[in-house]
Amino acid sequence: MKTVNFPYLALPFGLVFLLAIMIGSEVSSAGVTRIPLLTLLVMNEFAFIITAAGGYIGMKHMLSAGVKPVYATITIGCILLVIRFLFLGIALWPDSF
């Protein structure tokens, strides 16, 4: 696989991880999340790294080869997911703001 195609894989993986983290972080009536907190944090960090790499590779490719609309949309989606995972990771920490 060429690294140029990585953003096409990073975006769907990021969306799947976002869905899993959002569902898994729901708190039950007993005050416990569906997925253990450490697992949620590891999943969030992994998804952050994957989408950050997708955004970086996409931006690097667009600067060297020019902007194509579909590729730019995928890259911007990766960058937006990076921002979302950043704030989600901060929100998942206990006693966070």
C-alpha positions in Angstrom: 0.0 0.0 0.0 1.2 3.5 -0.8 1.2 5.9 2.0 -0.8 8.3 -0.1 -3.8 6.1 0.4 -3.5 6.1 4.2 -6.1 8.9 4.8 -8.7 6.8 3.0 -8.2 4.1 5.6 -7.7 6.4 8.6 -11.0 8.2 8.3 -13.3 5.1 8.5 -11.2 3.6 11.3 -11.4 6.8 13.2 -15.2 6.9 12.7 -15.6 3.3 13.9 -13.4 4.1 17.0 -15.4 7.3 17.6 -18.6 5.3 17.6 -17.2 2.6 19.9 -15.9 5.2 22.3 -19.1 7.2 22.4 -21.2 4.1 23.0 -18.7 2.6 25.5 -18.4 5.8 27.5 -22.1 5.9 28.4 -22.5 5.7 32.2 -24.9 3.1 33.6 -27.2 3.8 36.6 -24.4 2.2 38.8 -22.0 4.9 37.7 -19.9 2.5 35.6 -19.1 2.9 31.9 -19.9 0.1 29.4 -16.2 -0.3 28.5 -13.6 0.1 31.2 -12.1 3.5 31.4 -8.5 2.5 30.7 -9.7 0.7 27.5 -11.6 3.8 26.4 -8.5 5.9 26.9 -6.3 3.5 25.0 -8.8 3.3 22.2 -9.0 7.1 22.1 -5.2 7.5 22.0 -4.9 4.9 19.2 -7.6 6.5 17.1 -6.0 9.9 17.7 -2.6 8.7 16.4 -4.2 6.9 13.4 -6.2 10.0 12.3 -3.3 12.4 13.1 -1.1 10.3 10.8 -3.9 10.4 8.1 -4.2 14.1 8.4 -0.4 14.6 8.3 0.1 12.4 5.3 -2.9 14.0 3.5 -1.6 17.5 4.1 1.9 16.6 3.0 0.6 15.0 -0.2 -1.7 17.9 -1.0 1.2 20.4 -0.6 3.4 18.4 -2.9 0.9 17.1 -5.5 -1.9 19.7 -5.4 -5.3 19.7 -4.0 -8.0 17.3 -5.2 -11.5 17.8 -3.8 -12.1 14.3 -2.5 -8.7 13.9 -1.0 -9.0 17.3 0.6 -12.3 16.3 2.1 -10.9 13.1 3.5 -7.9 14.9 5.0 -10.1 17.6 6.6 -12.2 14.8 8.0 -9.1 13.2 9.6 -8.0 16.6 11.0 -11.5 17.1 12.5 -11.4 13.7 14.1 -8.0 14.5 15.6 -9.5 17.5 17.3 -12.5 15.5 18.4 -10.3 12.7 19.9 -8.2 15.3 21.7 -11.2 16.8 23.5 -12.8 13.4 24.0 -9.6 12.1 25.6 -9.6 15.1 28.0 -13.2 14.6 28.8 -12.7 10.9 29.6 -10.2 11.6 32.4 -11.8 11.4 35.8 -12.2 14.8 37.6 -11.6 16.6 34.3 -13.0 20.1 33.7 
